[in-house]
Amino acid sequence: MTAAPWLRTLEVAHRLPGRVRLRYRRNAHAPDAAVLEGMARLIDGVTSARVNARAASLVIDFDAQRTTLMAIVTALGDLGWDAVKARPRDDEGAGAVAAALAVLVGASVAPMPARLPLSLAAALPMLRAGVDDYRENGVTSHVLESMAVAISLARSDFLAANATTFMLALGEYMEQSIARRSDDLLKHLLRPSSDLIWVLRDGEEVQIPAGEVAVGDTVVVGAGAVIPVDGTVMSGEGVVNEAAMTGESVSAIKTRGAKVLSGTTMEDGRLAIYAEQVGRHTAAARIADYVEQSLTAKSEAQLDAARLADRLVPTVLKLAGVSAVLTGDWRAAASVLQADYSCALKLATPVAFKSAMFNAGQAGILVKGATALERLAHADTFIFDKTGTLTTGHLEITDSIAFDSTYSAEDLICLAASVEEHYFHPLALAVVKAARATDQHRHFDHTEVQFIVAHGVASEVKGQRIVVGSRHFVEDHEGIDVSAHADVVERLYLEGKTLLFIGFGGRLLGILALKDSLRVDAAATIARLRRAGVKRVLMLTGDHRDRAAELADQLGLDGFHAELTPEDKAGIIAGLNAKGAKIAFVGDGVNDAPALAGAHVGVAMQKGADIARLTADVVLLEDSIARVADARALANSAMARIATNYKLTVGLNTAILGLAALGVLSPVATAVLHNGTTIGILLNAFRGSAPKADRRPG
């Protein structure tokens, strides 16, 4: 025989990621609240449970990695409760709106004796919720709304009571829909990956569970599949749509040596990928974590709005009492109680932040929560690391100097590239790229290449030994004299260039000079930041002072610090913080992590080190410094929208309250105006968040 249920009803009152508040009604024979709390704690995955017996609510915190809301409900059902209504409303309250509308229309044509029961039945859930809310939280906006409906019912003003109930249900439905949609839009940035992944094992392709893929595995991805790991292409060729991760609408062709990100989609082709980040460490998984955190994290602006809304609730209640005494009409009091600041103030700010974060994601910018966006808007000083941030981080050949007239500058590059072409060091890649760009792209036949770690490469061309590498390598290890060209070497070093020495047949044949190139949009980005309200733009670098000074002058920076250690960078940030500067630091390297952590807001470049991206508050998902200015523009726009909504909320609701207190507005008119303006303000907060193709903020 089935045990009698403990509870008459159980419904979801509110939910957040990893947390749910359930409202229940007990049967007479049910155990006390302490037993209910204890049973909830025994459910697998539940980390804490707390019962508020007076409010008849149960708050449960759970590990979303181990369980779900429905799993918790199922576990509670195993206790023998057979009258449990625990599913959250999938219609977000549409049913309540339809029921309230039916009562509003039906009561107006029903016989007079039937109007009170009908109206009371429609309003009862809201009245009960108001009582529960008062027990748990004191006087809130929901309590005021319940009082307004109760006053209308007591005055037998059924039209006002039913119209108010309908407008409140409609307003709650719209508010929840908009808030839920802002969350869904953020989650839309992520693309699901398969639970099974193809990998190469002993030369054969096998399918294994995603959780078993390890760093170093070779993952095989075909057309139509979502790339499940971060890594480097080992073989194959494919077209990859990276829009989900970078916002770039144009698909990219990936071949050997190219980097790929999890969450991106293979449109065509087939790739074998060396797995460098797997599971919870992939870019898509980290974004999922940040999105989940962002849905619950509150910014200072959001907290201020919530505190103001809470402080104004008692004021509205006092105004209702004063209005009733002065006018002698409880109808005016009911009107005043309809209008409060709470809904628009509390909801519009988080909706605006989430909308902006979605826009940022579509533009190739990951913002880790509302606080990061708020701090980015308030930053008055932007500080850039140099290498890999203001510069591309990719070396390019600037000088090719041959000391033998039988070899041209292009011959020297092609000779070096012939022995460097199978080497994947950045210097070697730069030489090969330069050789391919020459007019003739000449190739020199050579014997097997020797790789000398941290020095260079060696081979034989036409029976003579050729070496390409550092000065230390050719001079000390190969015994090649470079002193005759010391002036040229010194000049190139002073220009901040990296040098490759080429020895051939026991003599110095020539030198290749390479230099990191300035990003083409660096100057434009800095100009945009200044127009966006940034007062100072500085640069920190470990590079030579002369090179740093040249770059700072070229970009028109307000200052620079050169030849720095990571500790020096963090110290400079701390010193500026102490002087009241609000700093946004933009960097990419392991050495930038202390500065990123110490700044008001840290921004990491897309190709930055993992520790830099984890430490930063904002991560660029594509390798473009212009996204820094885009992020600032989005942050400014979000804060401006929040300020506008704040003024609209206070201004419109104050006007409605004043008219209601003077008896100019009826309870029905107040309900229509209040809920209408609230929905309008929420829509204003939400606008512009729909994804658009080729979208790039200006």
C-alpha positions as CSV (number, residue, x, y, z in Angstrom):
1,M,0.0,0.0,0.0
2,T,1.4,3.4,-0.9
3,A,2.2,5.6,2.0
4,A,0.1,8.7,2.4
5,P,1.9,11.8,1.1
6,W,3.6,14.2,3.6
7,L,2.8,17.2,1.4
8,R,-0.3,18.4,-0.3
9,T,1.6,20.4,-2.9
10,L,5.2,21.2,-3.8
11,E,6.1,23.8,-6.4
12,V,9.2,25.6,-7.6
13,A,9.1,29.2,-6.3
14,H,12.5,30.3,-7.6
15,R,15.5,28.7,-9.2
16,L,19.1,29.6,-10.0
17,P,22.0,27.5,-11.2
18,G,22.8,25.1,-8.4
19,R,20.0,26.4,-6.2
20,V,16.2,26.1,-5.9
21,R,13.5,27.3,-3.5
22,L,10.5,25.1,-3.2
23,R,7.2,26.2,-1.6
24,Y,5.1,23.4,0.0
25,R,1.9,22.7,1.8
26,R,1.9,19.9,4.4
27,N,-0.8,17.4,5.3
28,A,-1.9,17.1,8.9
29,H,-0.1,13.9,9.5
30,A,3.3,15.0,8.0
31,P,6.4,15.1,10.1
32,D,7.8,18.4,11.3
33,A,10.0,20.7,9.2
34,A,13.2,19.4,10.7
35,V,12.5,15.9,9.3
36,L,11.8,17.3,5.8
37,E,15.1,19.3,6.0
38,G,17.0,16.2,7.0
39,M,15.5,14.0,4.3
40,A,16.4,16.6,1.6
41,R,20.0,16.7,2.8
42,L,20.3,12.9,2.2
43,I,19.6,13.2,-1.5
44,D,22.8,12.5,-3.6
45,G,24.2,15.8,-4.9
46,V,22.5,18.1,-2.4
47,T,25.0,20.1,-0.6
48,S,22.7,21.9,1.8
49,A,19.0,22.2,2.6
50,R,17.2,24.7,4.8
51,V,13.5,24.8,5.7
52,N,11.6,28.0,6.7
53,A,8.6,26.5,8.5
54,R,6.8,29.9,8.9
55,A,7.1,30.6,5.1
56,A,6.6,26.9,4.2
57,S,9.6,27.0,1.9
58,L,12.6,24.7,1.3
59,V,15.8,26.0,-0.1
60,I,18.2,23.4,-1.6
61,D,21.7,24.0,-2.8
62,F,23.0,21.2,-5.1
63,D,26.1,20.3,-7.2
64,A,24.9,20.7,-10.8
65,Q,27.7,18.3,-11.9
66,R,26.2,15.5,-9.8
67,T,22.5,16.0,-9.9
68,T,19.6,18.0,-11.4
69,L,16.4,19.6,-10.2
70,M,14.3,16.8,-11.6
71,A,16.6,14.2,-10.1
72,I,16.0,15.8,-6.7
73,V,12.2,15.8,-7.3
74,T,12.4,12.1,-8.2
75,A,14.3,11.4,-5.0
76,L,11.7,13.2,-3.0
77,G,9.0,11.2,-4.8
78,D,10.6,8.0,-3.5
79,L,9.6,9.1,0.0
80,G,6.0,8.1,-0.9
81,W,4.7,11.5,-1.8
82,D,2.0,10.9,-4.4
83,A,0.4,14.3,-4.7
84,V,3.6,16.3,-5.5
85,K,3.4,19.1,-8.0
86,A,7.1,19.8,-8.4
87,R,7.7,20.6,-12.0
88,P,8.6,24.2,-12.7
89,R,6.2,26.1,-14.9
90,D,7.4,25.5,-18.5
91,D,5.0,28.2,-19.7
92,E,6.7,30.8,-17.5
93,G,3.3,31.8,-16.1
94,A,1.2,31.8,-19.3
95,G,-1.4,29.6,-17.6
96,A,-1.8,32.0,-14.7
97,V,-2.2,34.9,-17.2
98,A,-5.0,33.0,-19.1
99,A,-6.8,32.0,-15.9
100,A,-6.7,35.6,-14.6
101,L,-8.0,36.9,-17.9
102,A,-10.8,34.4,-17.8
103,V,-11.9,35.5,-14.3
104,L,-11.6,39.2,-15.4
105,V,-14.0,38.6,-18.3
106,G,-16.3,36.1,-16.5
107,A,-16.7,38.0,-13.3
108,S,-18.0,41.1,-15.1
109,V,-21.0,39.1,-16.5
110,A,-21.5,36.7,-13.6
111,P,-24.3,37.2,-11.1
112,M,-23.4,39.4,-8.2
113,P,-23.3,36.6,-5.6
114,A,-20.8,34.7,-7.7
115,R,-18.3,37.5,-8.2
116,L,-16.7,37.4,-4.8
117,P,-16.0,33.6,-4.9
118,L,-14.6,33.9,-8.5
119,S,-12.4,36.9,-7.7
120,L,-11.2,35.4,-4.4
121,A,-10.3,32.1,-6.1
122,A,-8.3,34.0,-8.8
123,A,-6.5,36.1,-6.3
124,L,-5.9,33.5,-3.6
125,P,-2.5,32.2,-4.9
126,M,-1.2,35.7,-5.0
127,L,-2.6,36.5,-1.6
128,R,-1.1,33.4,-0.1
129,A,2.3,34.1,-1.7
130,G,2.1,37.7,-0.3
131,V,1.6,36.3,3.2
132,D,4.4,33.8,2.8
133,D,6.7,36.5,1.5
134,Y,5.8,38.7,4.5
135,R,6.7,35.9,6.9
136,E,10.0,35.2,5.2
137,N,11.2,38.7,4.1
138,G,8.9,41.3,5.7
139,V,7.3,44.1,3.7
140,T,8.2,43.6,0.0
141,S,6.8,44.7,-3.3
142,H,4.8,41.5,-3.6
143,V,3.3,42.1,-0.2
144,L,2.2,45.6,-1.3
145,E,0.6,44.1,-4.4
146,S,-1.3,41.6,-2.3
147,M,-2.5,44.3,0.0
148,A,-3.8,46.3,-3.0
149,V,-5.9,43.4,-4.2
150,A,-7.1,42.6,-0.7
151,I,-8.3,46.2,-0.3
152,S,-10.2,46.1,-3.6
153,L,-11.8,42.8,-2.6
154,A,-12.8,44.2,0.8
155,R,-14.4,47.2,-1.0
156,S,-16.3,44.8,-3.4
157,D,-14.5,46.5,-6.3
158,F,-14.2,43.2,-8.2
159,L,-13.2,44.9,-11.5
160,A,-10.2,46.5,-9.8
161,A,-9.3,43.3,-8.0
162,N,-9.5,41.1,-11.1
163,A,-7.9,43.7,-13.4
164,T,-5.0,44.1,-10.9
165,T,-4.6,40.3,-10.6
166,F,-4.5,40.0,-14.4
167,M,-2.0,42.8,-14.9
168,L,0.3,41.5,-12.2
169,A,0.2,38.0,-13.7
170,L,0.9,39.5,-17.2
171,G,3.7,41.6,-15.8
172,E,5.3,38.7,-14.0
173,Y,5.0,36.5,-17.1
174,M,6.7,39.2,-19.3
175,E,9.4,39.9,-16.7
176,Q,10.2,36.2,-16.3
177,S,10.2,35.7,-20.1
178,I,12.6,38.5,-20.7
179,A,14.9,37.5,-17.8
180,R,14.9,33.9,-18.9
181,R,15.6,34.9,-22.5
182,S,18.6,36.9,-21.5
183,D,20.0,33.8,-19.8
184,D,19.2,31.6,-22.8
185,L,20.9,34.1,-25.2
186,L,24.1,33.9,-23.2
187,K,24.0,30.1,-23.2
188,H,23.3,30.2,-26.9
189,L,27.0,31.2,-27.4
190,L,28.0,27.6,-26.6
191,R,27.7,24.7,-29.0
192,P,27.1,21.2,-27.7
193,S,29.7,18.6,-28.3
194,S,29.2,14.8,-28.8
195,D,29.6,12.4,-25.8
196,L,31.7,10.1,-28.1
197,I,34.9,11.2,-29.8
198,W,37.0,9.5,-32.5
199,V,40.7,9.2,-31.7
200,L,43.7,7.4,-33.2
201,R,44.9,4.4,-31.1
202,D,47.6,2.2,-32.5
203,G,47.1,3.5,-36.0
204,E,43.3,2.8,-35.9
205,E,40.4,5.2,-35.4
206,V,38.3,4.2,-32.4
207,Q,35.4,5.9,-30.7
208,I,35.7,6.6,-27.0
209,P,33.7,8.5,-24.3
210,A,34.6,12.2,-24.2
211,G,35.7,11.9,-20.6
212,E,38.5,9.4,-21.6
213,V,40.2,11.7,-24.1
214,A,43.6,12.8,-22.7
215,V,46.1,15.5,-23.5
216,G,48.4,14.1,-26.3
217,D,45.6,12.0,-28.0
218,T,45.1,12.5,-31.7
219,V,41.4,13.4,-32.2
220,V,39.9,12.9,-35.6
221,V,37.0,15.2,-36.7
222,G,35.0,14.9,-39.9
223,A,32.6,17.2,-41.7
224,G,29.5,18.3,-39.6
225,A,31.1,17.5,-36.3
226,V,31.8,19.9,-33.4
227,I,35.5,20.0,-32.5
228,P,35.7,18.6,-28.9
229,V,39.2,19.7,-27.9
230,D,41.6,22.7,-28.1
231,G,44.7,21.7,-30.1
232,T,46.9,21.9,-33.2
233,V,46.2,20.3,-36.5
234,M,48.6,17.5,-37.2
235,S,47.3,16.5,-40.7
236,G,44.4,17.0,-43.0
237,E,42.6,20.0,-44.3
238,G,39.2,21.4,-43.4
239,V,36.9,24.4,-43.3
240,V,36.0,25.4,-39.7
241,N,33.2,27.7,-38.7
242,E,34.5,29.5,-35.6
243,A,31.5,31.9,-35.2
244,A,30.4,30.2,-31.9
245,M,33.8,31.0,-30.3
246,T,35.1,34.0,-32.1
247,G,32.1,35.7,-33.6
248,E,33.8,35.6,-37.0
249,S,31.2,34.8,-39.7
250,V,33.7,33.8,-42.4
251,S,34.8,30.2,-42.1
252,A,38.6,29.5,-41.8
253,I,40.6,26.9,-43.7
254,K,42.7,24.8,-41.3
255,T,45.8,22.9,-42.3
256,R,48.9,21.4,-40.5
257,G,50.1,23.6,-37.7
258,A,46.8,25.6,-37.3
259,K,45.2,26.1,-33.9
260,V,41.6,24.9,-33.4
261,L,39.1,25.5,-30.6
262,S,36.5,23.3,-29.0
263,G,33.0,24.3,-29.7
264,T,33.8,25.2,-33.4
265,T,32.2,23.3,-36.2
266,M,33.8,21.4,-39.1
267,E,31.9,22.4,-42.2
268,D,34.0,20.4,-44.7
269,G,37.1,18.2,-44.8
270,R,38.8,16.1,-42.2
271,L,41.4,16.9,-39.5
272,A,43.6,15.0,-37.2
273,I,44.1,17.2,-34.1
274,Y,46.7,16.9,-31.3
275,A,44.7,17.5,-28.1
276,E,46.3,20.2,-25.9
277,Q,43.3,21.0,-23.7
278,V,40.5,18.5,-23.0
279,G,37.4,18.2,-20.8
280,R,36.8,21.0,-18.3
281,H,40.0,22.8,-19.5
282,T,38.9,23.5,-23.1
283,A,37.8,27.0,-24.2
284,A,34.2,26.0,-24.6
285,A,34.1,24.4,-21.1
286,R,35.7,27.5,-19.5
287,I,33.2,29.7,-21.3
288,A,30.4,27.5,-19.9
289,D,31.7,28.0,-16.4
290,Y,32.0,31.7,-16.9
291,V,28.4,31.9,-18.3
292,E,27.1,29.9,-15.4
293,Q,28.9,32.3,-12.9
294,S,27.7,35.3,-14.8
295,L,24.0,34.3,-14.3
296,T,24.3,34.6,-10.6
297,A,27.1,37.2,-10.0
298,K,25.8,40.7,-9.1
299,S,27.5,43.9,-10.1
300,E,27.7,47.0,-7.9
301,A,25.1,48.7,-10.0
302,Q,22.8,45.8,-9.7
303,L,23.2,45.7,-5.9
304,D,22.7,49.4,-5.6
305,A,19.4,49.1,-7.6
306,A,18.2,46.3,-5.4
307,R,19.1,48.1,-2.2
308,L,17.3,51.3,-3.4
309,A,14.2,49.2,-4.4
310,D,14.1,47.6,-0.9
311,R,14.5,51.0,0.8
312,L,11.6,52.4,-1.2
313,V,9.1,49.7,-0.3
314,P,8.3,51.1,3.2
315,T,8.0,54.6,1.7
316,V,5.3,53.3,-0.7
317,L,3.5,51.7,2.2
318,K,3.6,54.9,4.3
319,L,2.4,56.9,1.3
320,A,-0.6,54.6,0.9
321,G,-1.5,55.1,4.5
322,V,-1.2,58.9,4.3
323,S,-3.3,58.9,1.1
324,A,-6.1,56.9,2.7
325,V,-6.2,59.2,5.7
326,L,-6.1,62.5,3.7
327,T,-8.6,61.4,1.0
328,G,-10.7,59.2,3.2
329,D,-10.8,56.7,0.4
330,W,-9.1,53.3,0.6
331,R,-9.4,53.2,-3.2
332,A,-6.5,55.7,-3.4
333,A,-4.5,53.5,-1.0
334,A,-5.1,50.5,-3.3
335,S,-3.9,52.6,-6.2
336,V,-0.7,53.6,-4.4
337,L,0.1,50.0,-3.5
338,Q,0.0,49.0,-7.2
339,A,3.0,51.2,-8.1
340,D,6.4,50.4,-6.7
341,Y,10.0,50.7,-7.9
342,S,11.1,47.1,-7.2
343,C,10.5,45.1,-10.4
344,A,12.0,47.5,-12.9
345,L,14.9,48.4,-10.6
346,K,15.8,44.9,-9.7
347,L,15.3,43.2,-13.1
348,A,16.3,45.8,-15.7
349,T,19.9,46.1,-14.5
350,P,20.8,42.3,-14.7
351,V,18.9,42.0,-18.0
352,A,20.9,44.9,-19.5
353,F,24.2,43.3,-18.3
354,K,23.3,39.9,-19.7
355,S,22.2,41.5,-23.0
356,A,25.6,43.3,-23.2
357,M,27.5,40.1,-22.4
358,F,25.7,38.3,-25.2
359,N,26.6,41.1,-27.6
360,A,30.2,40.9,-26.4
361,G,30.3,37.1,-27.0
362,Q,29.0,37.6,-30.6
363,A,31.7,40.1,-31.1
364,G,34.5,37.7,-30.0
365,I,34.8,39.0,-26.4
366,L,34.2,36.8,-23.3
367,V,33.2,38.9,-20.3
368,K,33.3,37.0,-17.0
369,G,30.3,38.5,-15.3
370,A,28.5,41.8,-14.8
371,T,31.2,43.2,-12.5
372,A,33.9,42.9,-15.2
373,L,31.7,44.8,-17.6
374,E,31.0,47.5,-15.0
375,R,34.7,47.9,-14.1
376,L,35.7,48.0,-17.8
377,A,33.3,51.0,-18.3
378,H,34.8,52.8,-15.3
379,A,38.5,52.2,-16.2
380,D,40.2,55.5,-16.8
381,T,43.7,54.1,-17.5
382,F,44.5,51.4,-20.1
383,I,47.9,49.8,-19.8
384,F,49.1,47.5,-22.6
385,D,51.8,44.9,-22.6
386,K,53.9,45.2,-25.8
387,T,54.8,41.8,-27.3
388,G,51.8,39.9,-28.5
389,T,49.4,42.7,-27.5
390,L,50.4,46.0,-29.3
391,T,52.5,43.9,-31.6
392,T,51.5,40.7,-33.4
393,G,54.0,38.4,-31.6
394,H,55.0,37.1,-35.1
395,L,58.5,37.8,-36.2
396,E,59.1,39.1,-39.8
397,I,62.3,39.5,-41.7
398,T,63.3,43.1,-42.0
399,D,66.9,42.8,-43.2
400,S,68.7,40.2,-45.3
401,I,72.4,41.1,-45.5
402,A,74.7,38.9,-47.6
403,F,78.5,39.2,-47.1
404,D,79.2,37.3,-50.4
405,S,78.4,39.1,-53.7
406,T,77.5,35.9,-55.4
407,Y,74.4,35.6,-53.1
408,S,71.6,38.1,-53.3
409,A,69.4,39.0,-50.3
410,E,66.7,36.7,-51.6
411,D,69.2,33.9,-52.1
412,L,70.3,34.2,-48.5
413,I,66.6,33.9,-47.3
414,C,65.9,30.9,-49.6
415,L,69.2,29.2,-48.5
416,A,68.2,29.5,-44.8
417,A,64.6,28.4,-45.5
418,S,65.8,25.3,-47.3
419,V,67.2,23.9,-44.1
420,E,64.7,25.5,-41.8
421,E,61.5,24.3,-43.6
422,H,61.0,21.2,-41.4
423,Y,61.6,23.1,-38.1
424,F,58.6,24.6,-36.3
425,H,60.4,27.2,-34.2
426,P,58.9,30.7,-34.7
427,L,62.2,31.9,-36.2
428,A,62.1,29.1,-38.7
429,L,58.5,29.7,-39.6
430,A,59.2,33.4,-40.3
431,V,62.2,32.5,-42.6
432,V,60.1,30.0,-44.6
433,K,57.3,32.5,-44.9
434,A,59.7,35.1,-46.2
435,A,61.2,32.7,-48.7
436,R,57.8,31.8,-50.1
437,A,57.1,35.5,-50.6
438,T,60.3,36.0,-52.8
439,D,59.9,36.3,-56.6
440,Q,61.8,33.0,-57.4
441,H,61.4,31.1,-54.2
442,R,64.6,29.1,-54.9
443,H,65.2,25.8,-53.1
444,F,68.7,24.6,-52.3
445,D,69.1,20.8,-52.2
446,H,70.7,19.6,-48.9
447,T,71.4,16.5,-46.9
448,E,69.7,15.4,-43.7
449,V,69.1,18.3,-41.3
450,Q,70.5,18.3,-37.7
451,F,68.5,20.1,-35.0
452,I,70.7,21.5,-32.3
453,V,68.4,22.4,-29.4
454,A,68.4,26.1,-28.4
455,H,71.1,26.8,-31.0
456,G,69.9,26.2,-34.6
457,V,70.1,23.8,-37.5
458,A,72.9,22.3,-39.6
459,S,73.1,20.5,-42.9
460,E,75.2,20.2,-46.1
461,V,74.6,22.0,-49.4
462,K,76.9,21.2,-52.4
463,G,79.2,19.3,-50.0
464,Q,79.7,22.3,-47.7
465,R,78.4,22.6,-44.1
466,I,75.7,25.2,-43.6
467,V,74.6,26.3,-40.2
468,V,71.7,28.7,-39.3
469,G,71.3,29.9,-35.7
470,S,72.4,32.2,-33.0
471,R,75.7,34.1,-32.8
472,H,76.7,31.8,-29.9
473,F,76.1,28.8,-32.1
474,V,78.0,29.9,-35.2
475,E,80.8,31.6,-33.3
476,D,81.5,29.3,-30.3
477,H,80.3,26.0,-31.6
478,E,81.2,26.3,-35.3
479,G,84.3,28.5,-34.9
480,I,83.1,31.1,-37.4
481,D,84.5,34.6,-37.0
482,V,81.9,37.4,-37.0
483,S,84.1,40.2,-35.8
484,A,84.6,41.6,-39.3
485,H,80.9,42.6,-39.3
486,A,80.6,43.7,-35.7
487,D,79.3,47.2,-36.7
488,V,76.4,45.7,-38.7
489,V,75.6,43.3,-35.9
490,E,75.6,46.1,-33.2
491,R,73.4,48.3,-35.3
492,L,70.8,45.6,-35.8
493,Y,70.9,44.8,-32.1
494,L,70.3,48.4,-31.2
495,E,67.3,48.5,-33.4
496,G,65.7,45.8,-31.2
497,K,65.9,43.1,-33.9
498,T,66.5,39.3,-33.5
499,L,69.4,38.0,-35.5
500,L,69.9,34.7,-37.4
501,F,73.5,34.1,-38.4
502,I,74.2,31.9,-41.5
503,G,77.5,30.2,-41.8
504,F,78.5,28.4,-45.0
505,G,81.7,26.6,-45.7
506,G,83.2,27.8,-42.4
507,R,82.6,31.5,-43.0
508,L,79.9,34.0,-42.2
509,L,77.7,34.1,-45.3
510,G,75.2,36.6,-44.0
511,I,72.7,37.8,-41.4
512,L,68.9,37.8,-41.3
513,A,67.3,40.3,-39.0
514,L,63.8,39.8,-37.7
515,K,61.4,42.0,-35.8
516,D,58.0,41.8,-34.2
517,S,55.6,43.8,-36.2
518,L,53.1,46.4,-34.9
519,R,49.5,45.4,-35.2
520,V,47.9,47.3,-38.0
521,D,44.9,48.4,-35.9
522,A,46.9,49.3,-32.7
523,A,46.9,53.1,-33.3
524,A,43.2,53.1,-34.3
525,T,42.3,51.1,-31.2
526,I,44.1,53.5,-28.9
527,A,42.3,56.5,-30.6
528,R,39.0,54.8,-30.1
529,L,39.7,54.2,-26.4
530,R,40.5,57.9,-26.0
531,R,37.2,58.8,-27.6
532,A,35.5,56.3,-25.3
533,G,36.6,58.3,-22.3
534,V,40.0,56.7,-21.4
535,K,42.3,59.4,-19.9
536,R,45.7,57.7,-20.1
537,V,47.2,54.9,-22.2
538,L,50.5,53.4,-21.1
539,M,52.7,50.5,-22.1
540,L,54.7,48.1,-20.0
541,T,57.4,45.8,-21.5
542,G,60.4,43.7,-20.8
543,D,61.9,44.9,-24.1
544,H,64.8,47.3,-24.6
545,R,64.1,50.9,-23.7
546,D,65.0,52.3,-27.1
547,R,62.5,49.9,-28.9
548,A,59.8,50.7,-26.3
549,A,60.4,54.5,-26.8
550,E,60.1,54.2,-30.5
551,L,56.8,52.2,-30.3
552,A,55.3,54.6,-27.7
553,D,56.1,57.6,-29.9
554,Q,54.7,55.8,-32.9
555,L,51.4,55.1,-31.1
556,G,51.2,58.4,-29.3
557,L,51.1,56.8,-25.8
558,D,51.1,58.8,-22.6
559,G,54.0,56.9,-21.2
560,F,55.9,53.6,-21.0
561,H,58.0,51.5,-18.7
562,A,60.7,49.2,-20.3
563,E,63.1,46.4,-19.3
564,L,60.6,45.1,-16.6
565,T,60.3,41.8,-14.8
566,P,56.8,40.4,-14.0
567,E,57.2,41.7,-10.5
568,D,58.0,45.1,-11.8
569,K,54.8,45.2,-13.8
570,A,52.7,44.2,-10.8
571,G,54.4,46.8,-8.7
572,I,53.7,49.6,-11.2
573,I,50.0,48.5,-11.3
574,A,49.9,48.6,-7.5
575,G,51.4,52.0,-7.4
576,L,48.9,53.5,-9.8
577,N,46.1,51.8,-7.9
578,A,47.3,53.5,-4.7
579,K,47.0,56.8,-6.5
580,G,43.3,56.2,-7.4
581,A,43.7,55.1,-11.0
582,K,41.1,52.6,-12.3
583,I,43.3,50.4,-14.5
584,A,42.4,48.1,-17.4
585,F,45.5,45.9,-18.1
586,V,45.8,44.2,-21.5
587,G,48.3,41.4,-21.8
588,D,48.9,37.9,-23.1
589,G,51.9,36.1,-21.4
590,V,52.5,34.1,-18.3
591,N,54.6,37.1,-17.1
592,D,51.4,39.3,-17.4
593,A,49.3,37.2,-14.9
594,P,50.3,39.2,-11.8
595,A,49.5,42.5,-13.5
596,L,46.2,41.1,-14.8
597,A,45.2,40.0,-11.3
598,G,46.2,43.3,-9.8
599,A,44.4,45.6,-12.2
600,H,40.9,47.0,-11.7
601,V,40.0,44.8,-14.8
602,G,42.3,42.4,-16.7
603,V,41.9,41.8,-20.5
604,A,43.7,38.8,-22.0
605,M,44.5,38.4,-25.7
606,Q,43.1,35.4,-27.6
607,K,46.5,33.8,-28.1
608,G,47.6,34.5,-24.5
609,A,48.9,31.9,-22.1
610,D,46.3,29.8,-20.2
611,I,47.2,31.5,-16.9
612,A,46.7,34.9,-18.4
613,R,43.3,34.0,-19.8
614,L,42.2,32.4,-16.5
615,T,43.4,35.4,-14.5
616,A,41.8,38.0,-16.7
617,D,38.2,39.3,-16.3
618,V,37.8,39.8,-20.1
619,V,39.2,37.4,-22.7
620,L,39.3,38.2,-26.4
621,L,38.2,35.2,-28.5
622,E,39.9,36.3,-31.7
623,D,43.4,37.7,-32.3
624,S,42.5,41.4,-32.8
625,I,43.4,44.3,-30.6
626,A,40.3,46.1,-32.0
627,R,38.2,43.9,-29.7
628,V,39.6,45.8,-26.7
629,A,38.0,49.0,-28.0
630,D,34.8,47.0,-28.9
631,A,34.7,45.8,-25.3
632,R,35.0,49.3,-23.9
633,A,32.3,50.5,-26.3
634,L,29.9,47.7,-25.2
635,A,30.6,48.4,-21.5
636,N,29.9,52.1,-22.0
637,S,26.7,51.3,-23.9
638,A,25.5,48.9,-21.2
639,M,26.2,51.4,-18.3
640,A,24.4,54.2,-20.3
641,R,21.4,52.0,-20.8
642,I,21.3,51.1,-17.1
643,A,21.5,54.8,-16.2
644,T,18.7,55.6,-18.6
645,N,16.5,52.8,-17.2
646,Y,17.2,53.9,-13.7
647,K,16.0,57.5,-14.5
648,L,13.0,56.2,-16.3
649,T,12.1,53.8,-13.5
650,V,12.4,56.5,-10.8
651,G,10.7,59.2,-12.9
652,L,7.8,57.3,-14.3
653,N,7.0,55.4,-11.1
654,T,7.2,58.6,-9.0
655,A,4.7,60.3,-11.3
656,I,2.4,57.3,-11.1
657,L,2.7,57.2,-7.3
658,G,1.9,60.9,-7.1
659,L,-1.2,60.7,-9.3
660,A,-2.4,57.6,-7.4
661,A,-1.9,59.3,-4.0
662,L,-4.0,62.2,-5.2
663,G,-6.8,59.9,-6.3
664,V,-6.4,60.8,-9.9
665,L,-5.6,57.2,-11.0
666,S,-7.9,54.3,-10.2
667,P,-6.3,51.0,-9.1
668,V,-6.9,49.5,-12.6
669,A,-5.3,52.5,-14.3
670,T,-2.3,52.4,-11.9
671,A,-1.8,48.7,-12.5
672,V,-1.9,49.2,-16.3
673,L,0.5,52.1,-16.2
674,H,2.9,50.6,-13.7
675,N,3.1,47.2,-15.4
676,G,3.2,48.7,-18.8
677,T,6.2,51.0,-18.0
678,T,8.0,48.2,-16.2
679,I,7.7,45.9,-19.3
680,G,8.8,48.8,-21.5
681,I,11.9,49.4,-19.3
682,L,12.8,45.7,-19.4
683,L,12.4,45.6,-23.2
684,N,14.7,48.7,-23.4
685,A,17.3,46.8,-21.2
686,F,16.9,43.8,-23.5
687,R,17.0,45.5,-26.9
688,G,19.8,44.7,-29.3
689,S,20.7,41.3,-27.8
690,A,19.4,39.2,-30.7
691,P,22.3,37.6,-32.6
692,K,23.0,39.1,-36.0
693,A,25.2,37.9,-38.8
694,D,28.5,39.7,-39.4
695,R,27.8,41.8,-36.3
696,R,30.7,43.9,-35.2
697,P,30.2,46.8,-32.7
698,G,31.7,50.1,-33.8
